[in-house]
Amino acid sequence: MKRKVLSRVWVLGLGVLVLAVSLTSGDRGLTPRAADATSHPIRIGLLYGITGFAAIYNKPAIHGHEVALAEINEAGGVLGRKLQYALRDDKTNPEVAVRMANELVLREKVDFLMGTLASHVSLAVSEVARKNKILYLATIPKTEALTSEKGHRYVFRVASNTLIEGRQLAELEKTTPATRYYTIANDYEYGRKVVEAFVDHVKKVKPRAQIVGQGWPKLGETEWTPFITAILAAKPEVVLNFVYGDMFIAFVKQAKPYGYFEKVRVISGAEVVSTEMAVPLGKDMPEGILGNAYDVFYWPDTAEHRKFVKAYLDKTGEAFVPGWAIQGYIGTYFLAEAIKKAGTTDTEKVIAAMEGLTLKTPIGPVTMRAYDHQANRGQVYGLTTHSADYPFAILKDVKYLNAEGFWRSVEEIKALRGEK
């Protein structure tokens, strides 16, 4: 099959994804025996912002879901039943997400909810799950609050979180000589939480560190010149970036004429060094950004990872695997394994099965901590570099940092929740 170069044009639905299918026989009010009937698919409601500035991340995640679903169904499904998705565009908007989630639960009668990218959206969907007592597995959103002070029985997460990410970036800065830092992040749940985590930790590991300025652009910002000039005027040594998606692409292009990336060193969260960002930027991706990704197609060079890469490329026909695809892939398998372990789609039994579950994944084993439903998901870190092998930047000096040592202890989370 001739590979398509990864581009900004995405095709949703690979012959697997089912949109807005109404199955009255899947009514959540049926008896457990009827609900588990092998003639009825297990229905999963997917919520992602498939339009707008974050689509560049969401659509690869959806494709990852599709690849996993195809593998599972081709192997006979789960408990003899096929998996089936019903997708809704949450438009990266909490109000829209709540409406779509309620529609999936109450009208489409899905068995489980999964997905979302934006942190404020995930908190809204989490409340829908809690009120309806339906399991919601968050695949991408990072606000730590989702599984700490605002966590509850019905929400799980297979992504990293803001505390882990912020602390990891600060730890990577611990041995550098820099002391003058400037932070820029979107003014919403994710941006505020992750910057707070970085600032708190960098001051602990590097007491001489100073925050010489902070920028808080709105989500969807397009005009970056005021932020660029403010950063340069503050004369930081290092800029900590959490602007992402289409916003980061625009930022890079608008910053180039100012010699921005020659004047400051950039470290970044928000997965801006992942393949789906590197491809559209091409040679414009700055050299030497220290950043993170959930996955890069060229690392690790293990049999499990190569198998995932091949499955994705064979299914989609794309030239390269985007970094976010693995989150949809892992999320689908986590839910499938929990259902299999429970021996039923009964929500309470699947919750019990998912607590403490360890899953073998393309990037190694991932465990769902039983108490707070937070996976010990780490991330890949490396420095952007250009090579003759690809027409876009890749990462060098790649390492994987796990969650352990960076997340809160169970005792700390209990204190946040006012529990003993």
C-alpha positions as CSV (number, residue, x, y, z in Angstrom):
1,M,0.0,0.0,0.0
2,K,1.4,3.4,-0.9
3,R,1.7,5.5,2.2
4,K,0.1,8.9,2.4
5,V,2.3,11.6,3.9
6,L,0.8,12.7,7.2
7,S,-1.0,15.9,6.6
8,R,-3.6,18.2,8.1
9,V,-6.3,16.4,6.1
10,W,-7.8,13.5,8.1
11,V,-10.4,11.0,7.2
12,L,-12.6,10.0,10.1
13,G,-13.9,6.5,10.0
14,L,-11.9,3.6,8.6
15,G,-14.8,1.3,8.1
16,V,-15.0,0.8,11.8
17,L,-16.2,4.0,13.5
18,V,-19.9,4.2,13.8
19,L,-21.4,7.7,14.2
20,A,-24.6,8.3,16.1
21,V,-26.1,4.9,15.8
22,S,-29.2,4.4,17.8
23,L,-29.6,0.9,19.2
24,T,-32.7,0.6,21.3
25,S,-31.7,-3.0,22.2
26,G,-28.7,-1.6,24.0
27,D,-30.8,0.2,26.6
28,R,-29.0,0.5,30.0
29,G,-32.2,-0.4,31.7
30,L,-32.1,-4.0,30.4
31,T,-31.3,-6.9,32.8
32,P,-27.6,-7.7,33.0
33,R,-28.2,-11.0,31.2
34,A,-30.0,-9.2,28.3
35,A,-27.4,-6.4,28.2
36,D,-24.6,-8.9,27.8
37,A,-26.3,-10.8,25.0
38,T,-23.7,-11.6,22.4
39,S,-25.9,-10.3,19.6
40,H,-25.5,-6.8,20.8
41,P,-22.2,-4.8,20.5
42,I,-20.5,-3.2,23.5
43,R,-21.1,0.5,22.8
44,I,-18.5,3.2,23.7
45,G,-19.2,6.9,23.4
46,L,-16.2,8.8,22.2
47,L,-15.9,12.6,22.8
48,Y,-13.2,14.6,21.0
49,G,-12.8,18.0,19.5
50,I,-12.6,17.0,15.9
51,T,-12.9,20.5,14.7
52,G,-10.9,23.6,15.7
53,F,-7.4,24.3,17.0
54,A,-7.0,20.9,18.9
55,A,-8.1,18.7,16.0
56,I,-4.4,18.1,15.1
57,Y,-4.2,16.0,18.4
58,N,-7.6,14.6,18.6
59,K,-7.9,13.0,15.2
60,P,-4.8,10.8,15.6
61,A,-6.2,9.6,19.0
62,I,-9.4,8.6,17.2
63,H,-7.4,6.7,14.6
64,G,-5.7,4.9,17.5
65,H,-9.0,3.9,18.9
66,E,-10.0,2.5,15.5
67,V,-6.9,0.5,15.1
68,A,-7.4,-1.1,18.6
69,L,-11.1,-1.7,17.9
70,A,-10.3,-3.4,14.6
71,E,-7.7,-5.7,16.3
72,I,-10.1,-6.6,19.1
73,N,-13.1,-7.3,16.9
74,E,-11.0,-9.3,14.4
75,A,-9.9,-11.5,17.3
76,G,-13.5,-12.2,18.3
77,G,-14.4,-9.1,20.3
78,V,-14.8,-9.0,24.1
79,L,-16.9,-11.7,25.8
80,G,-18.0,-12.7,22.3
81,R,-19.3,-9.2,21.5
82,K,-18.0,-6.7,19.1
83,L,-16.9,-3.2,20.3
84,Q,-18.6,-0.3,18.6
85,Y,-18.0,3.5,18.9
86,A,-20.4,6.4,18.7
87,L,-18.4,9.6,18.2
88,R,-19.3,13.2,19.1
89,D,-17.5,16.4,18.4
90,D,-17.2,18.2,21.8
91,K,-15.7,21.2,20.0
92,T,-13.2,21.5,22.9
93,N,-16.1,23.3,24.8
94,P,-17.4,22.1,28.2
95,E,-21.0,23.0,27.5
96,V,-21.0,21.2,24.2
97,A,-19.3,18.2,25.8
98,V,-21.9,18.0,28.5
99,R,-24.7,18.0,25.9
100,M,-23.0,15.4,23.8
101,A,-22.1,13.2,26.7
102,N,-25.7,13.3,28.0
103,E,-26.9,12.5,24.5
104,L,-24.6,9.5,24.3
105,V,-25.6,8.2,27.7
106,L,-29.4,8.9,27.6
107,R,-30.3,8.6,23.9
108,E,-27.5,6.4,22.4
109,K,-27.4,4.2,25.5
110,V,-23.7,3.7,25.3
111,D,-22.1,1.4,27.9
112,F,-19.1,3.5,28.6
113,L,-17.7,7.0,27.9
114,M,-14.1,7.6,26.7
115,G,-11.9,10.3,25.3
116,T,-11.7,14.2,25.5
117,L,-8.5,16.3,25.2
118,A,-9.0,19.6,27.0
119,S,-8.8,19.6,30.8
120,H,-11.8,21.8,31.4
121,V,-13.9,19.6,29.1
122,S,-12.8,16.4,31.0
123,L,-14.0,17.9,34.3
124,A,-17.4,18.6,32.8
125,V,-17.7,15.1,31.3
126,S,-16.6,13.6,34.6
127,E,-19.6,15.1,36.3
128,V,-21.9,13.6,33.6
129,A,-20.3,10.2,34.4
130,R,-20.7,10.6,38.1
131,K,-24.4,11.7,37.9
132,N,-25.2,8.9,35.5
133,K,-23.0,6.3,37.2
134,I,-21.3,5.4,33.9
135,L,-17.6,4.7,33.6
136,Y,-15.6,7.5,31.9
137,L,-12.1,6.7,30.7
138,A,-10.1,9.9,30.0
139,T,-7.5,9.3,27.3
140,I,-5.7,12.7,27.0
141,P,-6.8,15.5,29.4
142,K,-4.2,16.2,32.1
143,T,-5.6,18.4,34.9
144,E,-4.5,16.6,38.0
145,A,-7.8,17.6,39.6
146,L,-9.6,15.0,37.5
147,T,-8.2,12.1,39.5
148,S,-7.2,13.9,42.7
149,E,-9.5,16.4,44.5
150,K,-12.3,16.1,41.9
151,G,-11.8,12.4,41.3
152,H,-14.6,9.9,42.0
153,R,-15.6,6.2,41.4
154,Y,-16.6,6.6,37.8
155,V,-13.6,8.4,36.3
156,F,-10.3,6.8,35.2
157,R,-7.4,8.2,33.3
158,V,-4.7,6.6,31.0
159,A,-2.9,9.9,30.4
160,S,-0.3,11.6,32.4
161,N,-1.4,14.7,34.5
162,T,-0.3,18.3,35.0
163,L,1.5,17.6,38.3
164,I,3.6,14.8,36.7
165,E,4.3,16.8,33.6
166,G,5.2,20.0,35.4
167,R,7.5,18.3,37.9
168,Q,9.2,16.2,35.2
169,L,10.1,19.3,33.2
170,A,11.4,21.0,36.3
171,E,13.5,18.0,37.2
172,L,15.0,18.0,33.7
173,E,16.1,21.6,34.4
174,K,17.6,20.9,37.8
175,T,21.2,20.6,36.6
176,T,21.2,23.4,34.0
177,P,22.8,26.8,34.8
178,A,19.7,28.8,33.9
179,T,17.9,30.8,36.6
180,R,15.7,33.2,34.6
181,Y,12.4,31.5,33.5
182,Y,9.4,32.8,31.6
183,T,6.2,30.8,31.3
184,I,3.5,30.9,28.6
185,A,0.4,28.8,28.7
186,N,-3.2,29.1,27.8
187,D,-5.4,30.7,30.4
188,Y,-7.5,27.7,31.4
189,E,-7.4,24.6,33.6
190,Y,-4.5,22.8,31.9
191,G,-2.3,25.8,31.5
192,R,-2.8,27.1,35.1
193,K,-2.3,23.7,36.7
194,V,0.8,22.7,34.8
195,V,2.6,26.0,35.2
196,E,1.9,25.9,38.9
197,A,3.4,22.4,39.1
198,F,6.5,23.5,37.2
199,V,7.1,26.7,39.2
200,D,6.6,24.9,42.6
201,H,9.0,22.1,41.7
202,V,11.7,24.2,39.9
203,K,12.0,26.4,43.0
204,K,12.5,23.3,45.2
205,V,15.1,21.7,43.0
206,K,16.8,25.0,41.9
207,P,16.3,27.6,44.7
208,R,18.0,30.3,42.6
209,A,15.3,30.0,39.9
210,Q,13.3,33.2,39.2
211,I,10.1,33.5,37.2
212,V,10.7,36.8,35.3
213,G,7.3,36.9,33.6
214,Q,4.2,34.9,32.6
215,G,2.0,35.0,29.6
216,W,-1.6,33.8,29.6
217,P,-3.1,33.8,26.1
218,K,-6.7,32.7,25.6
219,L,-7.5,29.3,24.0
220,G,-7.6,29.7,20.3
221,E,-5.3,32.8,20.3
222,T,-4.0,33.7,16.8
223,E,-2.1,36.9,17.3
224,W,1.2,36.1,19.1
225,T,3.3,39.3,18.5
226,P,2.4,40.9,21.8
227,F,3.4,37.8,23.7
228,I,6.6,37.3,21.7
229,T,7.8,40.9,22.3
230,A,6.8,40.7,26.0
231,I,8.9,37.6,26.4
232,L,11.9,39.0,24.7
233,A,11.7,42.2,26.7
234,A,11.9,40.3,30.0
235,K,15.2,38.7,28.8
236,P,14.6,35.2,30.2
237,E,17.2,32.5,29.6
238,V,14.5,29.8,29.3
239,V,10.9,30.0,28.1
240,L,8.6,27.2,29.4
241,N,5.9,26.7,26.8
242,F,2.5,25.0,27.1
243,V,0.8,26.6,24.0
244,Y,-0.1,23.7,21.7
245,G,-1.9,22.6,18.5
246,D,-2.5,25.1,15.8
247,M,-1.7,27.9,18.3
248,F,1.9,26.6,18.6
249,I,2.4,26.4,14.8
250,A,1.2,30.0,14.5
251,F,3.5,31.1,17.4
252,V,6.6,29.5,15.8
253,K,5.9,31.2,12.4
254,Q,5.3,34.6,14.0
255,A,8.3,34.3,16.3
256,K,10.8,33.5,13.6
257,P,11.3,37.0,12.3
258,Y,12.2,38.2,15.8
259,G,15.0,35.6,16.1
260,Y,13.1,34.3,19.1
261,F,14.5,30.8,19.1
262,E,18.1,32.1,18.8
263,K,17.6,34.4,21.8
264,V,15.9,32.0,24.3
265,R,16.1,28.3,25.0
266,V,12.6,26.7,24.9
267,I,11.4,23.8,27.0
268,S,7.9,22.6,26.4
269,G,5.1,20.4,27.6
270,A,1.8,19.9,25.7
271,E,3.4,17.5,23.3
272,V,4.4,20.1,20.8
273,V,7.4,18.1,19.7
274,S,5.2,15.1,18.7
275,T,5.1,14.0,15.1
276,E,1.7,15.6,14.3
277,M,3.2,18.9,15.1
278,A,6.6,18.3,13.5
279,V,5.1,17.3,10.1
280,P,3.2,20.6,9.4
281,L,6.0,22.7,10.7
282,G,8.6,20.9,8.6
283,K,11.9,22.7,8.6
284,D,10.3,25.5,10.6
285,M,10.4,23.4,13.8
286,P,13.1,25.0,15.9
287,E,16.2,23.0,16.7
288,G,16.9,22.1,20.3
289,I,13.4,22.4,22.0
290,L,13.3,20.1,25.0
291,G,9.8,18.6,24.9
292,N,7.6,15.6,25.5
293,A,5.4,13.3,23.5
294,Y,3.2,10.3,24.3
295,D,4.9,8.3,21.6
296,V,7.4,8.6,18.7
297,F,7.2,6.1,15.9
298,Y,11.0,5.5,15.9
299,W,11.4,4.7,19.7
300,P,11.5,2.3,21.5
301,D,12.8,-0.2,19.0
302,T,11.0,-3.2,20.6
303,A,8.9,-5.9,19.0
304,E,5.7,-4.6,20.8
305,H,6.2,-1.1,19.6
306,R,7.1,-2.1,16.0
307,K,3.9,-4.2,15.9
308,F,1.8,-1.2,16.9
309,V,3.5,1.1,14.4
310,K,2.9,-1.5,11.6
311,A,-0.7,-2.0,12.6
312,Y,-1.4,1.7,12.5
313,L,0.3,2.3,9.2
314,D,-1.4,-0.7,7.6
315,K,-4.8,0.5,8.8
316,T,-4.5,4.1,7.9
317,G,-2.1,4.2,5.0
318,E,-0.3,7.1,6.5
319,A,3.4,7.6,6.3
320,F,4.1,8.0,10.0
321,V,2.4,7.3,13.3
322,P,1.4,10.5,15.2
323,G,2.2,10.7,18.9
324,W,-1.4,10.9,20.1
325,A,-2.6,7.7,18.4
326,I,-1.2,5.5,21.2
327,Q,-3.6,7.1,23.7
328,G,-6.7,6.0,21.8
329,Y,-5.1,2.6,21.3
330,I,-4.1,2.1,25.0
331,G,-7.5,3.5,26.2
332,T,-9.4,1.0,24.1
333,Y,-7.4,-2.0,25.3
334,F,-7.6,-0.9,28.9
335,L,-11.4,-0.9,28.8
336,A,-11.5,-4.1,26.8
337,E,-9.2,-5.9,29.3
338,A,-11.3,-4.6,32.2
339,I,-14.5,-5.9,30.7
340,K,-12.9,-9.2,30.0
341,K,-11.6,-9.5,33.5
342,A,-15.0,-8.5,34.9
343,G,-16.7,-11.1,32.7
344,T,-19.5,-8.5,32.1
345,T,-20.2,-5.0,31.0
346,D,-21.8,-4.2,34.4
347,T,-20.4,-0.8,35.3
348,E,-19.6,-1.6,39.0
349,K,-17.9,-4.8,38.1
350,V,-15.8,-3.3,35.3
351,I,-14.7,-0.5,37.7
352,A,-13.5,-3.1,40.2
353,A,-11.7,-4.9,37.4
354,M,-10.0,-1.8,36.2
355,E,-8.7,-0.8,39.6
356,G,-5.1,-2.0,39.8
357,L,-5.2,-3.4,36.3
358,T,-1.8,-3.7,34.5
359,L,-1.8,-3.7,30.7
360,K,1.0,-4.6,28.4
361,T,1.3,-1.8,25.9
362,P,3.6,-0.8,23.0
363,I,5.6,1.4,25.4
364,G,5.7,-1.1,28.3
365,P,3.4,-2.1,31.1
366,V,1.0,0.6,32.4
367,T,-0.9,0.1,35.7
368,M,-4.1,1.9,36.8
369,R,-3.6,2.9,40.5
370,A,-6.6,1.5,42.3
371,Y,-7.2,4.4,44.8
372,D,-7.4,7.4,42.5
373,H,-7.8,5.7,39.1
374,Q,-4.7,7.4,37.7
375,A,-2.5,5.4,35.4
376,N,1.3,5.5,36.0
377,R,1.6,6.9,32.5
378,G,4.8,8.7,31.8
379,Q,6.0,10.4,28.6
380,V,8.8,10.5,26.1
381,Y,11.2,13.4,26.4
382,G,13.9,14.5,23.9
383,L,15.5,17.4,22.0
384,T,14.2,18.4,18.5
385,T,16.7,17.9,15.8
386,H,16.6,17.8,12.0
387,S,18.2,15.0,10.0
388,A,18.4,13.8,6.4
389,D,16.1,10.9,7.1
390,Y,12.9,12.9,7.5
391,P,11.5,16.2,6.1
392,F,10.6,17.2,9.7
393,A,12.1,17.3,13.1
394,I,12.5,14.2,15.3
395,L,13.8,13.8,18.8
396,K,17.3,12.9,19.9
397,D,18.5,11.8,23.3
398,V,15.1,10.2,23.9
399,K,14.2,9.0,27.4
400,Y,11.0,7.8,29.0
401,L,10.0,9.3,32.4
402,N,7.4,7.3,34.3
403,A,4.9,8.7,36.7
404,E,6.4,7.2,39.8
405,G,8.4,9.8,41.8
406,F,6.4,12.7,40.3
407,W,2.8,12.0,41.1
408,R,1.1,12.5,44.5
409,S,1.0,9.7,47.0
410,V,-2.3,8.1,47.9
411,E,-2.0,9.8,51.3
412,E,-1.6,13.2,49.7
413,I,-4.7,12.7,47.5
414,K,-6.7,11.6,50.5
415,A,-5.8,14.8,52.2
416,L,-6.9,16.8,49.2
417,R,-10.2,15.0,49.3
418,G,-10.6,15.5,53.0
419,E,-10.5,11.8,53.6
420,K,-8.6,9.7,56.2
